Each structure stands twice: as C-alpha cells, then as structure tokens.
Amino acid sequence: MRQPNENDERAILTGMDPDTCMRAIEENTAVFLLSLGRAGGGEERDDTEITWTIGGSPLSYHNAIVRANLTPDTADAAILVSRERLVAHGVPGSWRVGPSMRPNDLGQRLLAMGFTLAGDEPGMAADLHALNEVAPMPEGLIIQRVRDVAETATWAATLNANDFGEGAIESDWVGAMYARLGCGDETPWRHYLGLLHGAPVATSTLFLGAGAAGIYFVSVHPDARRRGIGAALTLAPLRAARELGYRVGVLDASSLGEPVYRRLGFTTCCQISLYEWRPQAGA
C-alpha cells in the first residue's frame, strides 16, 4: 500500500481523499484527450485493458494511450499494437503513465520498445473551497471568457505567441478543435483570454470532466511574466467551476507553473510520466 506523505496530509485536511484526487487527475486528462482526439477524427479503443486515441492530431501528446490495465504477459503486445497504429497513421504518440497504469514496470517496457521519456510532471489537485485568493488582480489585466470563433482564433494566436508547447503546430490544431467543439455553456469547455492594457497576453482552458475541474493551456507572454497573470488566469476558471458546483481542481504542472499553483492551494498527489514515440525513432 502506498504510504501517505505530507501532501496527502494537507489534502486530507482540506477534505480531499488522496486516492480520489489521483483518480480525478488521471481521469480528467483521459477524458480531455479522448474528447479532443474524437474531434480530430482519431481512431479510438476503449476496453478493459487499454484506452487510446490515435490519429486525430499531429501532436504526440494528443495521440495518447490514457489508460492501461495490463499484465506482464500482455503489456509488450499492447505496446507493440499501439506503436503499429501510430505507424499506420503516420503520427507521433505518447503514453501518459500515472499511478493507475499497470503493470508497474510499464515505463521500462516502453523504453525497451522505442519510446523515450519526455519528462515527469506532478499531478496536482486543489479543494476549490480552500483556494488562496488573496492576491490582487494585476494592474491593467482583464480576463474574458472566449465566446465565439473569432475569439477562439485570438486565443490560439495568443497561445502561439506565448511560446507554448510545440508552437504553431499545437496552437493551430488546438484552436481548430476548439472552434469545432464550440464554447457555449452546453459544452464542458471554458476558454479564457487575458488582456493586459488591451493586448492579449495570456490564456487558459477549463475542462469539466470526470467530476473534476481540469486546468489546461495556462500560458503567459514572456514579456508579461512574473506579474501574477498566470495565477489570475488559473483562478478565473477555478472560480467558474466552483460556481457550477465542482469541488476539486486538477492539473499537471510544469516546472515554471508548479510554484504558482502551490501558492494557490494545489498539492502534489502523484507523478505523471510522459513517454513519447516518434516515427523516426521507432523500429
């Protein structure tokens, strides 16, 4: 049995069960990736052994194996099949390995079959009724929710200008998927744009799925960083989720964002390892 740590203790004090938080972190992202993959026309598999979306995106992160309940006897064959589907679609892909994935040596098996470890990130959760909301709104900043296709295009252009992820290939694809999915109240998506003295400089997205409020695509232009803008673009969607009745906020934190999220009240519940495969690197 996993031993509790100080972060678990803090989560318990705010009324959040650590195992529930870990499941929320993994499942919110799984549903998030499946939804975007479906919008992109990806091939989907979802059974008791494995869940993936492959072929709907040019991005490795979004051609993703998001659940795996495999045994030592079935794991290598499942990895091989996923790699074959990536080859068939001509796209890079990834396994997002969290604490629920089995077998326990899945990471080593992925490395042995041509995947590379792209990095580890803390999976974090926060009680939305115990957020640290004392920081003032940065001077000159206005946060607005994206409401139509034109504003979605501005959101995507801002994400690209902020040097997020894989640059234009990511912002263009994500922007196109969000325009396709829509941004009305009937969807699980809420996108936010930060305007500093009228100029777009920051983005964030709220995804309501698996009973949790997931935070994605938090980005700030390099010239506007270290002013509290990233924190403000994180708090805005969390407050919106709280008003809708959600209790738990979840996210995967980058090294740049982790201190910001911790100050807002997030705690680390698990580690998420991202293993990537790219066509030129695979056998």
SULNOR-V956316 format. One record per pair of residues at least 12 apart in sequence whose ideal C-beta (glycine too) atoms are under 10 Angstrom apart, sorted by the first residue. I is the first residue (numbers start at 1). J is the second residue. If there is no record, write none. Layout:
I/J + I/J
//
This chain:
2/18 + 2/19 + 2/22 + 2/99 + 2/270 + 4/18 + 5/18 + 5/267 + 5/268 + 5/269 + 6/267 + 6/268 + 7/21 + 7/122 + 7/124 + 7/125 + 7/262 + 7/266 + 7/267 + 7/268 + 7/269 + 7/270 + 8/21 + 8/22 + 8/267 + 8/268 + 8/269 + 9/267 + 10/127 + 10/130 + 10/265 + 10/267 + 10/268 + 11/125 + 11/126 + 11/127 + 11/248 + 11/266 + 11/267 + 11/268 + 11/269 + 13/127 + 13/130 + 13/267 + 14/125 + 14/126 + 14/127 + 14/128 + 14/129 + 14/130 + 14/131 + 14/247 + 14/248 + 14/265 + 14/267 + 15/127 + 15/129 + 15/130 + 15/247 + 15/248 + 16/125 + 16/126 + 16/127 + 16/128 + 16/130 + 16/247 + 16/248 + 16/267 + 16/269 + 17/248 + 17/269 + 18/125 + 18/267 + 18/269 + 18/270 + 19/99 + 19/100 + 19/269 + 19/270 + 20/125 + 20/211 + 20/212 + 20/247 + 20/248 + 20/269 + 21/123 + 21/124 + 21/125 + 21/126 + 21/127 + 21/212 + 21/248 + 21/249 + 21/250 + 21/267 + 21/268 + 21/269 + 21/270 + 22/98 + 22/99 + 22/100 + 22/123 + 22/125 + 22/250 + 22/269 + 22/270 + 22/272 + 23/98 + 23/99 + 23/100 + 23/210 + 23/211 + 23/212 + 23/250 + 23/269 + 23/270 + 24/123 + 24/125 + 24/209 + 24/210 + 24/211 + 24/212 + 24/213 + 24/214 + 24/247 + 24/248 + 24/249 + 24/250 + 24/269 + 25/98 + 25/99 + 25/100 + 25/122 + 25/123 + 25/124 + 25/125 + 25/210 + 25/212 + 25/214 + 25/248 + 25/250 + 25/251 + 25/252 + 25/268 + 25/269 + 25/270 + 25/272 + 26/66 + 26/67 + 26/96 + 26/97 + 26/98 + 26/99 + 26/100 + 26/101 + 26/123 + 26/210 + 26/250 + 26/269 + 26/270 + 26/272 + 27/66 + 27/67 + 27/98 + 27/100 + 27/209 + 27/210 + 27/211 + 27/212 + 27/214 + 27/250 + 28/123 + 28/125 + 28/207 + 28/208 + 28/209 + 28/210 + 28/211 + 28/212 + 28/213 + 28/214 + 28/215 + 28/216 + 28/248 + 28/249 + 28/250 + 28/251 + 28/252 + 29/64 + 29/66 + 29/96 + 29/98 + 29/123 + 29/207 + 29/209 + 29/210 + 29/212 + 29/214 + 29/216 + 29/250 + 29/251 + 29/252 + 29/272 + 30/46 + 30/51 + 30/52 + 30/53 + 30/64 + 30/65 + 30/66 + 30/67 + 30/96 + 30/98 + 30/100 + 30/209 + 30/210 + 31/66 + 31/188 + 31/207 + 31/208 + 31/209 + 31/210 + 31/211 + 31/212 + 31/214 + 32/62 + 32/64 + 32/66 + 32/188 + 32/189 + 32/205 + 32/207 + 32/208 + 32/209 + 32/210 + 32/214 + 32/216 + 33/51 + 33/52 + 33/53 + 33/56 + 33/57 + 33/61 + 33/62 + 33/63 + 33/64 + 33/65 + 33/66 + 33/94 + 33/96 + 33/207 + 34/46 + 34/51 + 34/52 + 34/53 + 34/56 + 34/62 + 34/64 + 34/66 + 34/67 + 34/209 + 35/53 + 35/177 + 35/181 + 35/187 + 35/188 + 35/189 + 35/207 + 35/209 + 36/53 + 36/56 + 36/57 + 36/59 + 36/61 + 36/62 + 36/64 + 36/173 + 36/174 + 36/177 + 36/178 + 36/180 + 36/181 + 36/189 + 36/207 + 36/216 + 37/52 + 37/53 + 37/54 + 37/55 + 37/56 + 37/57 + 37/62 + 37/63 + 37/64 + 37/66 + 37/177 + 38/53 + 38/56 + 38/177 + 38/181 + 39/53 + 39/56 + 39/57 + 39/176 + 39/177 + 39/178 + 39/179 + 39/180 + 39/181 + 40/53 + 40/55 + 40/56 + 40/57 + 40/58 + 40/59 + 40/62 + 40/63 + 40/173 + 40/174 + 40/176 + 40/177 + 40/180 + 41/53 + 41/55 + 41/56 + 41/57 + 42/54 + 42/55 + 42/56 + 42/57 + 42/62 + 42/63 + 42/64 + 42/85 + 42/89 + 42/91 + 43/55 + 43/56 + 43/63 + 43/85 + 43/88 + 43/89 + 44/56 + 45/65 + 45/67 + 45/78 + 45/81 + 45/82 + 45/85 + 46/66 + 46/67 + 47/67 + 47/69 + 48/67 + 48/69 + 49/67 + 49/68 + 49/69 + 49/70 + 49/71 + 49/74 + 49/75 + 49/78 + 49/102 + 50/65 + 50/66 + 50/67 + 50/68 + 50/69 + 50/70 + 50/74 + 50/75 + 50/78 + 50/79 + 50/81 + 50/82 + 50/95 + 50/101 + 51/64 + 51/65 + 51/66 + 51/67 + 51/68 + 51/69 + 52/64 + 52/65 + 52/66 + 52/67 + 52/68 + 52/78 + 52/81 + 52/82 + 52/85 + 52/86 + 52/93 + 52/94 + 52/95 + 53/65 + 53/66 + 53/93 + 54/82 + 54/83 + 54/84 + 54/85 + 54/86 + 54/88 + 54/89 + 54/91 + 54/93 + 55/85 + 55/86 + 55/88 + 55/89 + 55/90 + 55/91 + 55/93 + 56/89 + 56/91 + 56/173 + 56/177 + 57/89 + 57/91 + 57/92 + 57/93 + 57/169 + 57/170 + 57/173 + 57/174 + 57/177 + 58/90 + 58/91 + 58/92 + 58/166 + 58/169 + 58/170 + 58/172 + 58/173 + 59/91 + 59/92 + 59/93 + 59/94 + 59/165 + 59/166 + 59/169 + 59/170 + 59/173 + 59/174 + 60/86 + 60/91 + 60/92 + 60/93 + 60/94 + 60/118 + 60/166 + 60/274 + 60/275 + 60/276 + 60/277 + 60/278 + 61/92 + 61/93 + 61/94 + 61/96 + 61/118 + 61/165 + 61/166 + 61/170 + 61/274 + 61/276 + 62/91 + 62/92 + 62/93 + 62/94 + 62/170 + 62/173 + 62/174 + 62/177 + 63/82 + 63/85 + 63/86 + 63/89 + 63/91 + 63/92 + 63/93 + 63/94 + 63/276 + 63/277 + 64/82 + 64/93 + 64/94 + 64/95 + 64/96 + 64/274 + 65/78 + 65/79 + 65/82 + 65/85 + 65/86 + 65/93 + 65/94 + 65/95 + 65/96 + 65/97 + 65/101 + 65/106 + 65/110 + 65/275 + 65/277 + 66/94 + 66/95 + 66/96 + 66/98 + 66/101 + 67/96 + 67/98 + 67/100 + 67/101 + 67/102 + 68/82 + 68/95 + 68/96 + 68/97 + 68/98 + 68/100 + 68/101 + 68/102 + 68/103 + 68/106 + 69/100 + 69/101 + 69/102 + 69/103 + 70/101 + 70/102 + 70/103 + 70/106 + 70/109 + 71/102 + 71/103 + 72/102 + 72/103 + 72/104 + 72/105 + 72/106 + 72/109 + 73/103 + 74/102 + 74/103 + 75/101 + 75/102 + 75/103 + 75/105 + 75/106 + 75/109 + 75/110 + 75/113 + 76/109 + 76/110 + 76/112 + 76/113 + 78/106 + 78/109 + 79/95 + 79/106 + 79/109 + 79/110 + 79/112 + 79/113 + 79/114 + 79/115 + 79/275 + 79/277 + 80/113 + 80/114 + 80/283 + 82/94 + 82/95 + 82/110 + 82/113 + 82/115 + 82/277 + 83/110 + 83/113 + 83/114 + 83/115 + 83/277 + 83/279 + 83/282 + 83/283 + 84/282 + 86/277 + 86/278 + 86/279 + 86/282 + 87/277 + 87/279 + 87/282 + 87/283 + 89/279 + 90/279 + 91/277 + 91/278 + 91/279 + 92/276 + 92/277 + 92/278 + 92/279 + 92/280 + 92/281 + 92/282 + 93/115 + 93/275 + 93/276 + 93/277 + 93/278 + 93/279 + 93/282 + 94/110 + 94/115 + 94/116 + 94/118 + 94/274 + 94/275 + 94/276 + 94/277 + 94/278 + 95/107 + 95/109 + 95/110 + 95/115 + 95/273 + 95/274 + 95/275 + 95/276 + 95/277 + 96/121 + 96/123 + 96/252 + 96/272 + 96/273 + 96/274 + 96/275 + 97/110 + 97/115 + 97/117 + 97/120 + 97/271 + 97/272 + 97/273 + 97/274 + 97/275 + 98/123 + 98/252 + 98/269 + 98/270 + 98/271 + 98/272 + 98/273 + 99/123 + 99/269 + 99/270 + 99/271 + 99/272 + 100/270 + 101/272 + 101/273 + 106/273 + 106/275 + 107/120 + 107/273 + 107/275 + 109/275 + 110/273 + 110/275 + 110/276 + 110/277 + 111/275 + 113/275 + 113/277 + 113/282 + 113/283 + 114/275 + 114/277 + 114/278 + 114/281 + 114/282 + 114/283 + 115/274 + 115/275 + 115/276 + 115/277 + 115/278 + 115/281 + 115/282 + 116/274 + 116/275 + 116/276 + 116/277 + 116/278 + 116/281 + 116/282 + 117/273 + 117/274 + 117/275 + 117/276 + 118/273 + 118/274 + 118/275 + 118/276 + 119/254 + 119/255 + 119/272 + 119/273 + 119/274 + 119/275 + 119/276 + 120/252 + 120/271 + 120/272 + 120/273 + 120/274 + 121/251 + 121/252 + 121/253 + 121/254 + 121/255 + 121/257 + 121/258 + 121/268 + 121/270 + 121/271 + 121/272 + 121/273 + 121/274 + 122/251 + 122/252 + 122/253 + 122/254 + 122/255 + 122/257 + 122/258 + 122/261 + 122/262 + 122/266 + 122/267 + 122/268 + 122/269 + 122/270 + 122/271 + 122/272 + 123/250 + 123/251 + 123/252 + 123/253 + 123/266 + 123/268 + 123/269 + 123/270 + 123/271 + 123/272 + 124/215 + 124/249 + 124/250 + 124/251 + 124/252 + 124/253 + 124/257 + 124/258 + 124/261 + 124/262 + 124/264 + 124/265 + 124/266 + 124/267 + 124/268 + 124/269 + 124/270 + 124/272 + 125/212 + 125/213 + 125/248 + 125/249 + 125/250 + 125/251 + 125/261 + 125/265 + 125/266 + 125/267 + 125/268 + 125/269 + 125/270 + 126/213 + 126/215 + 126/234 + 126/238 + 126/247 + 126/248 + 126/249 + 126/250 + 126/251 + 126/261 + 126/262 + 126/264 + 126/265 + 126/266 + 126/267 + 127/242 + 127/247 + 127/248 + 127/249 + 127/265 + 127/266 + 127/267 + 128/212 + 128/213 + 128/238 + 128/239 + 128/241 + 128/242 + 128/243 + 128/244 + 128/245 + 128/246 + 128/247 + 128/248 + 128/249 + 128/265 + 129/242 + 129/247 + 129/248 + 129/265 + 130/247 + 130/265 + 131/234 + 131/235 + 131/238 + 131/239 + 131/242 + 131/249 + 131/264 + 131/265 + 131/266 + 132/231 + 132/235 + 132/262 + 132/263 + 132/264 + 132/265 + 132/266 + 133/231 + 133/235 + 133/238 + 133/239 + 133/264 + 133/265 + 134/263 + 135/228 + 135/231 + 135/232 + 135/235 + 135/263 + 135/264 + 136/228 + 136/232 + 137/228 + 137/229 + 137/231 + 137/232 + 137/235 + 137/236 + 138/194 + 138/196 + 138/202 + 138/224 + 138/227 + 138/228 + 138/229 + 138/230 + 138/231 + 138/232 + 139/196 + 139/197 + 139/227 + 139/228 + 140/195 + 140/196 + 140/197 + 140/198 + 140/199 + 140/201 + 140/224 + 140/227 + 140/229 + 141/194 + 141/195 + 141/196 + 141/197 + 141/201 + 141/202 + 141/224 + 141/227 + 141/228 + 141/229 + 141/232 + 141/233 + 142/193 + 142/194 + 142/195 + 142/196 + 142/197 + 142/198 + 142/232 + 143/192 + 143/193 + 143/194 + 143/195 + 143/202 + 143/204 + 143/229 + 143/232 + 143/233 + 143/235 + 143/236 + 143/237 + 144/191 + 144/192 + 144/193 + 144/194 + 144/195 + 144/200 + 144/236 + 145/183 + 145/190 + 145/191 + 145/192 + 145/193 + 145/206 + 145/236 + 145/237 + 145/240 + 146/178 + 146/183 + 146/189 + 146/190 + 146/191 + 146/192 + 146/193 + 146/203 + 146/205 + 147/183 + 147/184 + 147/185 + 147/191 + 148/179 + 148/182 + 148/183 + 148/184 + 149/175 + 149/178 + 149/179 + 149/180 + 149/182 + 149/183 + 150/179 + 151/179 + 151/183 + 151/191 + 151/193 + 151/200 + 152/174 + 152/175 + 152/176 + 152/177 + 152/178 + 152/179 + 152/180 + 152/181 + 152/182 + 152/183 + 152/191 + 152/193 + 153/172 + 153/175 + 153/176 + 153/178 + 153/179 + 154/175 + 154/193 + 154/195 + 154/200 + 154/203 + 155/171 + 155/174 + 155/175 + 155/178 + 155/179 + 155/183 + 155/191 + 155/192 + 155/193 + 155/200 + 155/202 + 155/203 + 155/204 + 155/205 + 155/217 + 155/219 + 156/168 + 156/170 + 156/171 + 156/172 + 156/173 + 156/174 + 156/175 + 156/176 + 156/177 + 156/178 + 156/179 + 156/191 + 156/203 + 156/217 + 157/171 + 157/172 + 157/175 + 157/200 + 157/203 + 158/171 + 158/175 + 158/193 + 158/194 + 158/195 + 158/199 + 158/200 + 158/201 + 158/202 + 158/203 + 158/217 + 158/219 + 158/220 + 158/221 + 159/171 + 159/172 + 159/174 + 159/175 + 159/191 + 159/193 + 159/200 + 159/202 + 159/203 + 159/204 + 159/205 + 159/217 + 159/218 + 159/219 + 160/172 + 160/174 + 160/175 + 160/203 + 160/219 + 161/200 + 161/201 + 161/203 + 161/219 + 161/221 + 161/222 + 161/223 + 162/200 + 162/201 + 162/202 + 162/203 + 162/217 + 162/218 + 162/219 + 162/220 + 162/221 + 162/222 + 162/223 + 162/224 + 162/225 + 163/219 + 163/220 + 163/221 + 163/222 + 164/203 + 164/217 + 164/218 + 164/219 + 164/220 + 165/217 + 165/219 + 170/217 + 171/203 + 171/217 + 171/219 + 174/191 + 174/205 + 174/216 + 174/217 + 175/191 + 177/189 + 178/191 + 178/205 + 178/217 + 183/205 + 185/244 + 187/207 + 187/208 + 188/206 + 188/207 + 188/208 + 188/209 + 188/210 + 188/213 + 188/214 + 189/205 + 189/206 + 189/207 + 189/208 + 189/209 + 189/216 + 190/204 + 190/205 + 190/206 + 190/207 + 190/208 + 190/213 + 190/236 + 190/237 + 190/240 + 190/241 + 190/244 + 191/203 + 191/204 + 191/205 + 191/206 + 191/207 + 191/216 + 191/217 + 191/237 + 192/204 + 192/205 + 192/206 + 192/217 + 192/218 + 192/232 + 192/233 + 192/234 + 192/236 + 192/237 + 192/240 + 193/233 + 194/218 + 194/219 + 194/220 + 194/221 + 194/224 + 194/229 + 194/230 + 194/232 + 194/233 + 194/236 + 196/220 + 196/221 + 196/223 + 196/224 + 196/227 + 196/229 + 197/224 + 199/221 + 199/223 + 199/224 + 200/221 + 201/219 + 201/220 + 201/221 + 201/222 + 201/223 + 201/224 + 201/225 + 201/227 + 201/229 + 201/233 + 202/218 + 202/219 + 202/220 + 202/221 + 202/224 + 202/225 + 202/227 + 202/229 + 202/230 + 202/232 + 202/233 + 202/234 + 203/216 + 203/217 + 203/218 + 203/219 + 203/220 + 203/221 + 203/233 + 204/216 + 204/217 + 204/218 + 204/219 + 204/220 + 204/230 + 204/232 + 204/233 + 204/234 + 204/235 + 204/236 + 204/237 + 204/238 + 204/251 + 205/217 + 205/218 + 205/219 + 205/233 + 205/237 + 206/234 + 206/236 + 206/237 + 206/238 + 206/239 + 206/240 + 206/241 + 206/244 + 206/246 + 206/249 + 207/237 + 207/241 + 207/250 + 208/237 + 208/240 + 208/241 + 208/244 + 208/245 + 208/246 + 209/250 + 210/248 + 210/250 + 211/246 + 211/247 + 211/248 + 211/250 + 212/241 + 212/246 + 212/247 + 212/248 + 212/249 + 212/250 + 212/251 + 213/237 + 213/238 + 213/239 + 213/240 + 213/241 + 213/242 + 213/244 + 213/246 + 213/247 + 213/248 + 213/249 + 213/250 + 213/251 + 214/237 + 214/241 + 214/246 + 214/248 + 214/249 + 214/250 + 214/251 + 214/252 + 215/233 + 215/234 + 215/235 + 215/237 + 215/238 + 215/241 + 215/249 + 215/250 + 215/251 + 215/252 + 215/253 + 215/257 + 215/261 + 215/264 + 215/266 + 216/237 + 216/251 + 216/252 + 217/233 + 218/230 + 218/231 + 218/233 + 218/234 + 218/237 + 218/251 + 218/253 + 218/254 + 218/256 + 218/257 + 218/260 + 218/261 + 219/233 + 219/257 + 220/232 + 220/233 + 220/256 + 220/257 + 220/260 + 225/256 + 226/260 + 228/260 + 228/263 + 229/260 + 230/256 + 230/257 + 230/260 + 230/261 + 230/264 + 231/257 + 231/260 + 231/261 + 231/263 + 231/264 + 233/260 + 234/249 + 234/251 + 234/257 + 234/260 + 234/261 + 234/264 + 234/266 + 235/249 + 235/264 + 235/265 + 237/249 + 238/251 + 238/264 + 238/265 + 238/266 + 249/261 + 249/264 + 249/265 + 249/266 + 250/266 + 250/269 + 251/266 + 252/270 + 252/271 + 252/272 + 252/274 + 253/266 + 253/268 + 253/272
//
